[in-house]
Amino acid sequence: MVWSDDGLEPKTRSMLNLAMLTALNRSHELGVHVRGALNNGVTEAEIQQVLLQTAVYVGVPAALESFRVAEKVIKEFHANA
């Protein structure tokens, strides 16, 4: 229901999810949403910027873990493209 609402574009929703999942330290879910973000048109540079922003507000350790997850998923995404 939330994803079908037209209040925000899927790309924007994806970036918000990456930030929230980083804040909640939900690494497994983050991986799923990184893949979804790429499919929704979020660039690798935009993913990086979202995660850098989270480092300031939720802490470097959480952001570093998200960077690790995102890097792995991005490599897999390109290998399967």
Secondary structure in CASP SS format (residue, H / E / C, confidence):
PFRMAT SS
TARGET T0000
AUTHOR 0000-0000-0000
METHOD secondary structure of the structure
MODEL  1
M C 1.00
V C 1.00
W C 1.00
S C 1.00
D C 1.00
D C 1.00
G C 1.00
L C 1.00
E C 1.00
P H 1.00
K H 1.00
T H 1.00
R H 1.00
S H 1.00
M H 1.00
L H 1.00
N H 1.00
L H 1.00
A H 1.00
M H 1.00
L H 1.00
T H 1.00
A H 1.00
L C 1.00
N C 1.00
R C 1.00
S H 1.00
H H 1.00
E H 1.00
L H 1.00
G H 1.00
V H 1.00
H H 1.00
V H 1.00
R H 1.00
G H 1.00
A H 1.00
L H 1.00
N H 1.00
N C 1.00
G C 1.00
V C 1.00
T C 1.00
E H 1.00
A H 1.00
E H 1.00
I H 1.00
Q H 1.00
Q H 1.00
V H 1.00
L H 1.00
L H 1.00
Q H 1.00
T H 1.00
A H 1.00
V H 1.00
Y H 1.00
V H 1.00
G C 1.00
V H 1.00
P H 1.00
A H 1.00
A H 1.00
L H 1.00
E H 1.00
S H 1.00
F H 1.00
R H 1.00
V H 1.00
A H 1.00
E H 1.00
K H 1.00
V H 1.00
I H 1.00
K H 1.00
E H 1.00
F H 1.00
H H 1.00
A H 1.00
N C 1.00
A C 1.00
END
